[in-house]
Amino acid sequence: VNDSAPMDKFLRAVQSRAFRIAQIAMGNTADALDLVQDAMFKLVEKYADRPENEWMPLFYRILNSRINDLHRRNKVRNRYRSWLSPLDDEFEDRIQTAPDPRNQTPESETEIGESMDKLQEALNILPPRQQQAFLLRAWEGLDVRQTAAAMECAEGSVKTHYSRAIPSLREQLGEHWP
Amino acid sequence: MNRMTENEFLSAIRLHLDKSIAQLDADIGLRLDSMREQALNPSKKVVVDLGELRATDKLVQTIRTNLEHSASVYIHRWQPCGNNFAFSLIPSKCQCLPD
């Protein structure tokens, strides 16, 4: 029996959603792939011997930590760029400048449709912590305790972020979405 | 039209996000599979000797891209290694990466 089989099964199950979460958070595919890869490596290297029921929050704790680090680095880099190019305000507007995270083709664009675009935009507008809490709770299905472990914050903070994310998304998406 | 309940709203979001995964490019799926395999078998590594050159992000990215295309492999992000740097190679299932 292959010892890595349970970990392989876990990573296989989680990899696509983790990629999309990272892609939504970072706004581009290349960063998302690197972040997921880092999270996979770190989980296997450091936590493979932990009980399997701990892998999910540990994996997302690593991924969220990497996402937050990259957000910070990008923020510093963008500030540096704005100093170099004070007339260039393209980094000021997060919505306008967020690259489309999907590798779009005309076909996929049509298939995914306008409602997905709106959802993507609404998720991009959420503050990072609200976005993380929402995606982990509502999509990945982590409970409050697991989400708090993944986000390295108190359970009360998770509840707050999550409860703020929902009305914000409803407001952005409007009454008749999808 | 009635306003959706919160559960309906959340279900609709989940449905859309699930659909977006189903529509991910095949290349992304292949890369994720390769990453998983590499994470579980992190044995192969190649060190690139840059001589006098400095390992800037741009230079390393160019080398990485060229290696990926010429050798049809997916390469783990680079790691500093003194003045040089190292790539980890995905060990298998790498022969069908598109150009």
Interface residues (C-beta under 8 A of the other chain):
Chain A: S4 M7 D8 L11 R12 Q15 S16 R17 F19 R20 T29 L33 D34 V36 Q37 D38 M40 F41 L43 V44 E45 R102 N103 S108 E111 I112 S115 M116 L119 L135 A138 W139 I166 L169 R170 E175 H176 W177 P178
Chain B: M1 R3 E6 F9 L10 A12 I13 R14 H16 L17 K19 S20 I21 Q23 L24 D25 D27 I28 G29 R31 L32 D33 M35 R36 Q38 A39 L40 P42 H76 R77
